[in-house]
Amino acid sequence: SQQRLTEMQTTRWEKQQPMGIGWKTLEIGDSQCVYHGGADPGYVSYLIAEPKQRLGVVLMTNAAPSPERIEALGNDIMLELLTT
């Protein structure tokens, strides 16, 4: 049924953070960015984009740093791009 399809597609995020189809949103300065990251043992990836300004940062590594460090680095690079 349509109700069941809608229920299955409803995103739930325990941190009360806006999210849709796997993309999370983040405000950096006055810009609304979207981002997504992932990790498997030994690999980490992260993508952040600011669609209105057509900017994006993609980080991929096989050096196995923590996903949080890669996310912070990507956000720092995006902030630099948005403010220069």
N, C-alpha and C positions, 0 to 999 in steps of 0.2 A: 504494500500500500504506500501511498505518498507520505503518510505520516511516519511509517517505519523508515523509509528512505531518508526523510529529513532528520529523524532521530539518529540514524547511523552516521550521518554526515555532520552532525553538530560537534564542534570542537570543544573539548573540555581541557582546561588548563588550571591546575591547582594554585598557581601563583597569581591568578587574576590578571594575567597579561594578555592583551589582544593577540589573537593568532587565527590564521585561516589557511587551510590546505597546507599545513606544515610550515608556513612562514610566520614568524613573530614580528612584531613591530617595536620600534625603538625610536625615541626622539633624541636627536643629537643636535644641540643648539636649536635653531628654528626649523630644522629639517625632519621629516618623517621618513625613517629608513625601515627596510624590511631585511630580515636576516634568517639564516638557517645554518646549522652546523651538525656535524656528526663525527662519530669515532668508532673505530674497530681496533682491536689490539694492534698496536704499532702504527696506527694511522689516525690522523685528525684532519678534518676539513671544515672550512667556514666561508660563508659568502654573505656579504652585506651590500645592499644597494640603496641608492637614493634615486628613485625613478624620475622625479621631476627634473633633476639636474643631469640625469643620465650618467650617474657615477656608480661604480661598483668596485668592490675589492674581493678577490678570491684568494684564499690561503689553503694550501694542501701540503701536508708533511708526512714523511714516514719516519720521523725522528722520535715519535711518541711523546711529545710534550703534553701537558694537561690540556684538555679542551678549553678550560677557562683562560689559560694563557694565550691560546690562539685567538679566542673570541676577543679578549682585551686588546691584543695587537691589531686585529682587524678593525675594531672600533676606533682605536687611536689613529690608524691610517685614514679611516673615513673622516674623522674629525679634522685631521690635517688637510685633507682634500677639500672639505667644505669651508675651511677658514682661510684658504690661500687664494 
